Amino acid sequence: MARELKEDTDHKNLLKRGAVWYIKRMVDGKMLVQSTGETDLGKARLKRDKVLNPYNLLDEKDRVQAVLARVATVDQQLAKIEDEKPATTIAHGWQAYLDQHNRPDTGPETLAVYEGQYEAFSKWFKGAYPKAPELRHVTQEQADRYAGHLLKQVGASTFNRHMNLLALVWKVLGKTARIDANPWKQIGRKRFVAHSRRELTIEELGAVFNTAKGEMRTLLALGTFCGLRLGDAASLEWGSVDMVRGIITFIPRKGAGRENKRVTLPIHRTLYDMLAEIPKGARRGSVLPTMAARYNAFDGALAKDVARVFLSCDIKTGANKLTKTEREALEQSKTEALAEGRELPTIKHTEKRASADVGFHSLRHTFVSLCAAGGVSQSVVQSLVGHGSPAMTQHYTHIGIETAQKAIALIPDVTHTNTPAEHADATDAKLAAVVAQLDGLTDGQLKTAAKKIREIVEKRKSTK
């Protein structure tokens, strides 16, 4: 068996001349010999190690630096390979956002709005930059250019929402899409004045309900007598309608992904009559199937349908919209101009999309106003409309169904009112609601009500 050879570390770099040990080493290709002055091997080894250690460390340093340089080169090569891999493109950005577990828990209705905002950017970018690069390649200059384009199309509030959504998408996809910088955070948001839609007058409501037909009429009634938002009214299911108990109970689409707060509303007698006209055999699925399909295909289309009803009743919906009377006057002016050889009249529009003065949401404001006119307390109204604001929620009073039914009963039937004389003001509306309630009382209840009325009258006389 061959003997294993071991390095002679005792005598390495040592040379003995006579009784004295010497250190030998190579420096710049030359052999140098240095005396240790020691005759003892152990002491000579200690001096050898002391002399040679700095040189050994320098050699080790050179080796380490060479390794580090190699590692750095490998890292650069790996980074280059990683960078050349395809990342999330703008065209697939929205689906990539939906697939992320760390995105906010957004309700379906709001998510649909977000998708529309993202797709608007994607469509514009594809037209401006046909190669459609990846999300990480969108430069600050390109983001600024889109912001400038958007400002010419929408108001400040909508502009801010678009920018916030794009900034959110870039933030959520930062790691998976290998995005280094978020260009949308650098774009300043615009100041704006909140523009709230006004409620409709009693006369306007009468004109609208006299004009609307079929599902559209019922849709408007859900807004007027329940204060529902457009999405909730259009998507209402028969499973949420209890015709026996006379209530509608549902979870509003706004905030559905977070709060899941169920709202219960009594069915106003006028709305009940409209729903009762639908045959029992057809009371399954959507209450308004045509409206639901229209809204789900594109919610803006249904909102425009509602706006057309208002315009046909000479209710101005926005600065750039012509009512029926205004359109007829314009056509008459054009006809006269053609006959007289004059220049045709034109309508000057605002540069940006003007905010709507009246829309379906106006009916929600109308519902609140009608409740107030009927003497319903603010806390009860807040519970009925189910505001989503945390500031409002903390003031909620959880009311019973009986209280809610009494509140809804105070709302007058405005579907047939079309002259100012019928309801000159809110006081007349309140009186009509009270009289309507008296019609359903028993003889005994009427006597009690009459006694109470006399007491109120006498009390007022005594205070004058």
Backbone torsions as a table, in degrees:
resi	resn	phi	psi	omega
1	MET	NA	129.8	-177.4
2	ALA	-67.4	141.9	179.8
3	ARG	-83.3	133.7	179.6
4	GLU	-71.5	128.9	-179.8
5	LEU	-88.9	133.3	180.0
6	LYS	-117.2	147.8	179.5
7	GLU	-68.4	135.2	179.3
8	ASP	-83.8	85.1	-177.0
9	THR	-74.0	-21.5	-178.9
10	ASP	-65.3	-42.2	-174.1
11	HIS	-103.9	4.7	-177.6
12	LYS	-63.3	130.4	-178.7
13	ASN	65.5	15.1	177.4
14	LEU	-115.4	144.2	179.5
15	LEU	-137.9	133.2	-177.5
16	LYS	-105.1	125.0	175.4
17	ARG	-121.6	112.7	-174.3
18	GLY	67.8	-125.7	179.7
19	ALA	-97.9	-7.4	-173.3
20	VAL	-101.2	141.2	177.1
21	TRP	-93.8	140.6	-179.8
22	TYR	-121.8	151.5	177.4
23	ILE	-98.9	131.1	177.5
24	LYS	-120.1	139.7	179.2
25	ARG	-156.9	157.9	178.8
26	MET	-96.7	127.8	176.7
27	VAL	-131.4	117.1	-179.0
28	ASP	52.8	40.1	176.7
29	GLY	82.5	1.1	-179.7
30	LYS	-114.3	142.9	178.6
31	MET	-85.0	121.5	176.9
32	LEU	-110.7	139.7	179.4
33	VAL	-122.1	130.8	-176.8
34	GLN	-132.3	132.3	-178.1
35	SER	-76.3	141.1	174.3
36	THR	-90.2	-19.6	-176.5
37	GLY	73.9	9.9	-177.4
38	GLU	-114.2	141.4	174.1
39	THR	-99.5	-18.6	178.3
40	ASP	-85.8	129.0	-176.7
41	LEU	-62.0	-40.9	-178.6
42	GLY	-61.8	-45.7	178.9
43	LYS	-67.7	-34.8	178.4
44	ALA	-64.7	-38.5	179.0
45	ARG	-63.9	-40.2	179.4
46	LEU	-62.6	-43.1	179.1
47	LYS	-67.6	-38.3	176.9
48	ARG	-58.5	-48.1	-178.6
49	ASP	-63.9	-36.6	180.0
50	LYS	-65.9	-37.9	-178.9
51	VAL	-75.1	-42.9	-173.5
52	LEU	-84.7	-17.1	-174.4
53	ASN	-57.7	-46.4	178.0
54	PRO	-57.8	-37.7	179.2
55	TYR	-68.0	-37.2	178.2
56	ASN	-66.2	-38.8	179.0
57	LEU	-65.3	-39.9	177.8
58	LEU	-62.0	-41.7	177.6
59	ASP	-61.9	-41.2	-180.0
60	GLU	-65.7	-39.7	178.2
61	LYS	-60.5	-44.6	179.2
62	ASP	-60.3	-40.9	-179.5
63	ARG	-66.6	-42.3	179.8
64	VAL	-64.2	-44.0	179.5
65	GLN	-61.3	-37.1	178.3
66	ALA	-64.8	-40.6	178.7
67	VAL	-65.4	-44.0	-179.8
68	LEU	-62.7	-41.0	178.2
69	ALA	-62.3	-38.2	178.6
70	ARG	-67.0	-41.4	178.6
71	VAL	-62.2	-43.7	179.3
72	ALA	-60.2	-40.9	178.9
73	THR	-64.1	-40.8	179.1
74	VAL	-65.4	-41.5	178.5
75	ASP	-60.8	-41.7	178.6
76	GLN	-63.1	-40.6	179.3
77	GLN	-66.3	-41.6	178.5
78	LEU	-65.1	-41.4	178.9
79	ALA	-62.4	-39.1	178.7
80	LYS	-65.2	-42.2	178.8
81	ILE	-64.0	-42.8	179.8
82	GLU	-64.4	-41.2	-178.8
83	ASP	-66.2	-31.6	-178.7
84	GLU	-79.4	-11.0	176.0
85	LYS	-70.0	143.7	178.6
86	PRO	-66.6	138.6	177.7
87	ALA	-113.2	-175.8	-177.1
88	THR	-62.4	126.8	178.3
89	THR	-87.6	164.4	178.4
90	ILE	-62.4	-38.1	-178.3
91	ALA	-62.7	-31.4	-178.3
92	HIS	-104.6	8.5	-176.0
93	GLY	-61.3	-42.5	-176.0
94	TRP	-66.8	-42.9	178.7
95	GLN	-64.7	-37.0	177.6
96	ALA	-63.5	-38.0	178.0
97	TYR	-64.1	-44.6	-179.8
98	LEU	-62.2	-31.3	-176.7
99	ASP	-78.9	-9.1	-177.0
100	GLN	-80.1	131.3	179.8
101	HIS	-76.4	-18.4	-176.3
102	ASN	-94.5	8.5	177.3
103	ARG	-77.9	158.0	179.2
104	PRO	-60.7	149.8	178.9
105	ASP	-81.7	89.4	-173.6
106	THR	-99.5	141.4	177.8
107	GLY	-66.6	157.1	-175.7
108	PRO	-60.1	-36.9	-178.4
109	GLU	-69.4	-44.1	178.2
110	THR	-66.9	-37.0	179.2
111	LEU	-63.0	-35.9	177.5
112	ALA	-65.9	-36.9	176.4
113	VAL	-65.5	-43.6	178.3
114	TYR	-58.7	-43.2	-179.2
115	GLU	-61.0	-41.3	177.9
116	GLY	-62.6	-38.7	178.9
117	GLN	-66.8	-42.3	179.5
118	TYR	-67.0	-43.4	-178.7
119	GLU	-64.3	-31.0	176.2
120	ALA	-62.7	-42.6	176.9
121	PHE	-66.1	-45.4	-178.3
122	SER	-59.7	-42.3	179.9
123	LYS	-65.3	-44.0	179.4
124	TRP	-63.4	-43.4	-176.5
125	PHE	-65.3	-38.9	179.9
126	LYS	-64.4	-35.7	178.1
127	GLY	-72.7	-37.5	-178.4
128	ALA	-80.6	-33.3	-178.6
129	TYR	-133.7	84.8	-171.3
130	PRO	-55.9	-25.8	-177.7
131	LYS	-69.7	-14.8	176.4
132	ALA	49.0	72.8	-177.6
133	PRO	-70.5	-175.2	179.6
134	GLU	-79.7	163.6	-179.7
135	LEU	-56.2	-40.9	-176.6
136	ARG	-68.3	-14.2	-177.8
137	HIS	-93.3	-3.0	178.4
138	VAL	-69.6	119.7	-176.4
139	THR	-87.8	167.2	176.7
140	GLN	-62.8	-37.8	179.4
141	GLU	-63.4	-41.4	178.8
142	GLN	-67.5	-40.2	178.3
143	ALA	-64.0	-41.7	178.2
144	ASP	-62.6	-38.6	-179.3
145	ARG	-65.7	-41.6	177.9
146	TYR	-65.5	-39.8	178.5
147	ALA	-59.6	-41.9	177.6
148	GLY	-64.0	-39.6	177.0
149	HIS	-63.0	-44.0	-176.7
150	LEU	-66.1	-38.2	-178.8
151	LEU	-61.5	-25.1	178.8
152	LYS	-79.7	-13.3	-174.7
153	GLN	-105.0	-30.3	-172.2
154	VAL	-132.4	169.7	177.5
155	GLY	-81.6	177.4	-174.8
156	ALA	-62.8	-41.8	-177.9
157	SER	-63.5	-47.0	179.1
158	THR	-65.0	-39.0	177.8
159	PHE	-58.6	-46.8	-179.6
160	ASN	-61.7	-39.5	179.7
161	ARG	-65.3	-39.8	177.5
162	HIS	-62.2	-47.4	-178.6
163	MET	-63.3	-40.9	179.9
164	ASN	-64.1	-38.7	179.7
165	LEU	-66.6	-45.6	-179.5
166	LEU	-64.5	-39.6	177.2
167	ALA	-62.4	-37.0	179.2
168	LEU	-67.0	-44.3	179.7
169	VAL	-60.5	-45.4	-179.6
170	TRP	-64.0	-36.3	-179.7
171	LYS	-68.4	-47.2	-177.8
172	VAL	-64.7	-38.2	-177.4
173	LEU	-91.2	6.9	-175.0
174	GLY	-50.3	-47.5	-175.8
175	LYS	-79.3	-49.9	-175.7
176	THR	-67.9	-33.6	179.9
177	ALA	-91.8	2.5	178.2
178	ARG	55.6	48.7	180.0
179	ILE	-89.9	126.1	-179.3
180	ASP	-87.2	-35.6	-176.6
181	ALA	-137.9	147.8	179.8
182	ASN	-104.8	98.5	-175.1
183	PRO	-66.2	-22.1	-175.2
184	TRP	-76.3	-20.5	178.2
185	LYS	-72.0	-22.9	-176.7
186	GLN	-84.4	-9.1	-177.5
187	ILE	-88.0	125.0	-178.6
188	GLY	-67.3	141.5	176.7
189	ARG	-84.7	154.7	-174.8
190	LYS	-99.5	143.3	175.6
191	ARG	-77.4	144.6	-179.9
192	PHE	-149.1	157.6	176.3
193	VAL	-103.5	123.3	-178.4
194	ALA	-58.3	131.8	-178.6
195	HIS	-115.5	111.0	-176.6
196	SER	-100.8	138.1	177.9
197	ARG	-70.4	141.5	-178.5
198	ARG	-84.0	159.8	175.0
199	GLU	-81.3	163.7	179.2
200	LEU	-91.1	151.7	176.1
201	THR	-80.2	166.1	178.2
202	ILE	-58.9	-41.6	-179.7
203	GLU	-64.3	-42.5	179.6
204	GLU	-64.7	-40.2	178.8
205	LEU	-61.0	-43.0	178.7
206	GLY	-60.2	-43.2	179.6
207	ALA	-64.2	-40.1	-178.9
208	VAL	-65.0	-46.9	-178.0
209	PHE	-71.6	-25.5	174.9
210	ASN	-73.2	-23.2	-178.1
211	THR	-91.6	-43.7	-175.2
212	ALA	-68.5	145.5	-179.5
213	LYS	-129.8	159.8	171.8
214	GLY	56.5	-135.9	-177.2
215	GLU	-62.3	-32.4	179.8
216	MET	-62.3	-39.4	-179.7
217	ARG	-65.1	-41.9	178.3
218	THR	-67.8	-38.0	177.3
219	LEU	-59.2	-45.2	179.2
220	LEU	-67.1	-32.6	178.4
221	ALA	-68.0	-36.3	177.5
222	LEU	-64.4	-33.9	176.6
223	GLY	-74.0	-38.8	-175.5
224	THR	-77.9	-42.7	-173.2
225	PHE	-99.4	-8.3	177.5
226	CYS	-124.8	-14.1	-178.8
227	GLY	71.1	24.2	-177.9
228	LEU	-73.1	148.1	170.8
229	ARG	-74.4	163.4	-174.9
230	LEU	-58.0	-46.9	-178.3
231	GLY	-61.4	-40.7	180.0
232	ASP	-69.4	-39.0	-179.4
233	ALA	-69.1	-45.6	-177.5
234	ALA	-67.8	-32.5	-174.3
235	SER	-97.9	7.3	-177.7
236	LEU	-58.9	132.8	179.4
237	GLU	-104.1	152.2	178.1
238	TRP	-63.2	-24.9	177.3
239	GLY	-64.7	-17.1	178.5
240	SER	-95.4	-3.3	-176.0
241	VAL	-110.1	120.6	177.6
242	ASP	-109.7	98.6	-176.8
243	MET	-72.2	-25.5	-179.9
244	VAL	-72.0	-48.1	179.6
245	ARG	-83.7	-15.2	179.0
246	GLY	73.0	41.1	-179.8
247	ILE	-135.7	157.3	171.8
248	ILE	-120.3	126.0	179.3
249	THR	-129.2	128.9	-175.5
250	PHE	-160.5	167.9	174.1
251	ILE	-103.7	117.4	-179.7
252	PRO	-56.4	142.4	179.8
253	ARG	-64.2	-35.4	178.8
254	LYS	-72.4	118.2	-178.6
255	GLY	82.9	9.8	-178.0
256	ALA	-62.6	-30.4	-178.3
257	GLY	-78.0	-12.8	-174.8
258	ARG	-114.9	-55.0	-170.0
259	GLU	-92.0	-39.9	-174.8
260	ASN	52.3	38.0	179.8
261	LYS	-80.3	118.2	-178.5
262	ARG	-83.1	135.5	-179.9
263	VAL	-112.0	133.8	177.1
264	THR	-117.8	125.7	-177.3
265	LEU	-126.5	132.7	172.1
266	PRO	-67.7	149.2	178.8
267	ILE	-89.8	118.4	177.8
268	HIS	-61.3	147.7	-175.4
269	ARG	-56.7	-37.1	-180.0
270	THR	-68.3	-44.2	177.3
271	LEU	-65.4	-37.8	178.9
272	TYR	-59.0	-42.7	179.7
273	ASP	-62.8	-38.2	178.5
274	MET	-65.3	-43.6	-179.7
275	LEU	-68.5	-34.7	-179.2
276	ALA	-66.6	-22.4	178.9
277	GLU	-68.8	-20.3	179.2
278	ILE	-78.5	125.7	-178.0
279	PRO	-56.6	144.9	-178.6
280	LYS	-58.4	-35.2	-179.2
281	GLY	-66.7	-19.6	-178.9
282	ALA	-97.9	2.4	-176.7
283	ARG	-87.0	67.9	175.5
284	ARG	-146.2	150.6	-178.0
285	GLY	72.8	-138.6	-178.2
286	SER	-74.7	138.4	175.3
287	VAL	-66.8	-37.2	-179.9
288	LEU	-124.7	79.1	-173.3
289	PRO	-58.8	-39.9	179.6
290	THR	-67.0	-43.3	179.3
291	MET	-65.4	-39.5	-179.7
292	ALA	-63.7	-44.2	179.9
293	ALA	-64.6	-40.3	178.9
294	ARG	-63.4	-43.4	-178.4
295	TYR	-69.0	-43.6	-177.7
296	ASN	-67.8	-31.0	177.8
297	ALA	-69.7	-43.9	178.0
298	PHE	-167.0	107.5	-174.3
299	ASP	-61.0	-30.3	179.6
300	GLY	-64.8	-28.5	179.9
301	ALA	-66.1	-42.2	-179.9
302	LEU	-69.0	-37.7	177.3
303	ALA	-61.0	-37.4	178.2
304	LYS	-69.9	-35.0	176.5
305	ASP	-60.3	-43.4	179.3
306	VAL	-64.6	-42.8	-179.8
307	ALA	-61.1	-36.8	179.0
308	ARG	-64.7	-35.4	177.1
309	VAL	-63.7	-44.9	179.9
310	PHE	-62.6	-44.3	-179.7
311	LEU	-63.0	-35.6	179.2
312	SER	-68.2	-17.9	177.7
313	CYS	-99.9	15.3	-179.8
314	ASP	62.7	34.5	174.5
315	ILE	-104.2	116.2	-177.0
316	LYS	-69.0	122.2	-179.5
317	THR	-97.3	-18.7	-179.4
318	GLY	-173.6	164.8	-175.8
319	ALA	-61.5	-32.7	-176.4
320	ASN	-96.5	8.0	-178.1
321	LYS	-106.4	138.9	179.5
322	LEU	-100.6	131.1	174.9
323	THR	-74.8	173.9	180.0
324	LYS	-59.2	-46.0	-179.1
325	THR	-65.2	-41.7	179.3
326	GLU	-64.7	-39.7	179.8
327	ARG	-67.5	-41.3	178.8
328	GLU	-64.4	-38.9	178.4
329	ALA	-65.4	-38.1	178.8
330	LEU	-65.7	-44.0	179.2
331	GLU	-63.6	-38.3	177.9
332	GLN	-64.3	-40.8	178.9
333	SER	-64.5	-38.3	178.7
334	LYS	-65.8	-41.9	179.2
335	THR	-62.1	-44.6	179.4
336	GLU	-65.6	-38.9	179.5
337	ALA	-64.7	-40.5	178.1
338	LEU	-64.2	-41.5	-179.0
339	ALA	-66.4	-33.8	-177.7
340	GLU	-95.6	-0.8	178.3
341	GLY	74.4	21.2	179.8
342	ARG	-92.2	167.1	177.7
343	GLU	-68.1	138.2	-177.2
344	LEU	-68.0	137.3	178.4
345	PRO	-69.3	148.7	178.7
346	THR	-128.6	162.0	178.4
347	ILE	-107.0	126.4	179.1
348	LYS	-85.7	122.1	179.5
349	HIS	-101.3	156.8	174.0
350	THR	-72.3	153.2	-178.0
351	GLU	-64.2	-43.1	-179.3
352	LYS	-97.7	163.3	177.3
353	ARG	-64.4	118.7	-176.2
354	ALA	-74.4	145.6	178.4
355	SER	-68.8	143.4	-179.5
356	ALA	-74.9	135.2	176.2
357	ASP	-85.0	-35.5	-178.4
358	VAL	-134.9	133.1	176.6
359	GLY	-155.4	-170.8	-179.0
360	PHE	-58.6	-35.7	-179.1
361	HIS	-63.3	-19.2	176.4
362	SER	-61.1	-30.3	-179.9
363	LEU	-67.5	-30.8	176.2
364	ARG	-66.1	-42.2	175.5
365	HIS	-65.6	-37.2	179.2
366	THR	-63.2	-41.8	178.6
367	PHE	-57.7	-45.7	179.5
368	VAL	-62.7	-42.5	-178.8
369	SER	-66.3	-40.3	179.4
370	LEU	-65.6	-38.2	177.1
371	CYS	-64.0	-43.2	179.3
372	ALA	-63.4	-41.0	179.6
373	ALA	-64.9	-27.5	178.9
374	GLY	-86.2	2.3	177.6
375	GLY	86.1	15.7	179.2
376	VAL	-75.6	134.6	-177.9
377	SER	-66.8	155.7	-177.3
378	GLN	-62.5	-39.4	-178.9
379	SER	-64.4	-37.2	178.7
380	VAL	-68.7	-41.5	178.4
381	VAL	-61.4	-42.2	179.8
382	GLN	-61.3	-40.0	178.7
383	SER	-67.9	-35.9	-179.1
384	LEU	-69.2	-43.6	-176.8
385	VAL	-82.4	-17.0	176.1
386	GLY	61.4	55.5	178.6
387	HIS	-57.3	143.8	-179.4
388	GLY	-91.5	-8.8	-176.6
389	SER	-72.3	129.0	176.9
390	PRO	-57.5	-32.9	179.9
391	ALA	-65.0	-33.3	178.5
392	MET	-81.7	-36.3	-175.7
393	THR	-59.5	-36.2	-177.1
394	GLN	-67.8	-14.0	179.3
395	HIS	-102.1	5.4	-176.9
396	TYR	-62.1	144.0	169.8
397	THR	-116.7	118.3	-179.4
398	HIS	-74.7	110.2	-173.5
399	ILE	-99.6	155.5	177.0
400	GLY	-81.1	163.0	-177.0
401	ILE	-64.8	-33.2	-179.9
402	GLU	-65.5	-42.4	177.5
403	THR	-62.6	-41.3	-179.5
404	ALA	-64.9	-41.2	-180.0
405	GLN	-63.1	-39.6	178.1
406	LYS	-65.0	-38.1	-179.9
407	ALA	-65.3	-46.0	-179.1
408	ILE	-65.7	-34.9	-179.2
409	ALA	-64.7	-22.5	179.5
410	LEU	-74.2	-13.7	178.9
411	ILE	-77.7	125.2	-179.0
412	PRO	-72.7	161.0	173.7
413	ASP	-78.3	106.3	-175.8
414	VAL	-99.8	5.3	-174.0
415	THR	-75.2	-16.5	-178.3
416	HIS	-119.6	8.9	-178.2
417	THR	-90.7	117.2	-178.8
418	ASN	-136.6	12.7	176.4
419	THR	-131.5	144.5	-179.3
420	PRO	-60.5	-27.5	-175.7
421	ALA	-67.8	-28.9	-176.7
422	GLU	-69.3	-37.1	178.8
423	HIS	-143.2	87.2	-174.7
424	ALA	-67.8	-33.1	-179.7
425	ASP	-156.4	-173.9	-176.4
426	ALA	-64.7	-28.7	-179.9
427	THR	-65.5	-42.1	177.2
428	ASP	-63.4	-38.2	179.4
429	ALA	-63.7	-41.5	178.7
430	LYS	-64.2	-41.6	179.4
431	LEU	-62.5	-42.2	179.9
432	ALA	-62.0	-38.1	180.0
433	ALA	-66.0	-42.6	-179.9
434	VAL	-64.0	-44.6	179.6
435	VAL	-60.8	-40.1	-180.0
436	ALA	-63.3	-36.3	178.4
437	GLN	-67.3	-37.5	-178.2
438	LEU	-62.2	-27.4	-175.8
439	ASP	-63.1	-25.4	-177.0
440	GLY	-97.0	5.2	-177.3
441	LEU	-88.0	155.9	175.5
442	THR	-78.0	170.9	179.7
443	ASP	-60.8	-41.6	179.6
444	GLY	-63.8	-41.6	179.4
445	GLN	-66.5	-37.4	178.8
446	LEU	-64.1	-40.1	178.1
447	LYS	-62.7	-41.8	178.5
448	THR	-63.6	-41.7	179.6
449	ALA	-64.5	-41.2	179.7
450	ALA	-63.5	-40.2	178.7
451	LYS	-62.9	-42.5	-179.4
452	LYS	-64.7	-39.1	179.9
453	ILE	-64.0	-42.5	178.9
454	ARG	-62.1	-38.5	179.6
455	GLU	-64.4	-40.3	-179.8
456	ILE	-66.0	-42.3	179.7
457	VAL	-62.5	-46.6	-179.5
458	GLU	-63.0	-37.3	179.3
459	LYS	-64.9	-40.9	179.5
460	ARG	-67.4	-36.4	179.1
461	LYS	-63.7	-38.9	-176.8
462	SER	-71.6	-23.9	-179.2
463	THR	-88.1	-8.5	-178.3
464	LYS	-84.0	NA	NA
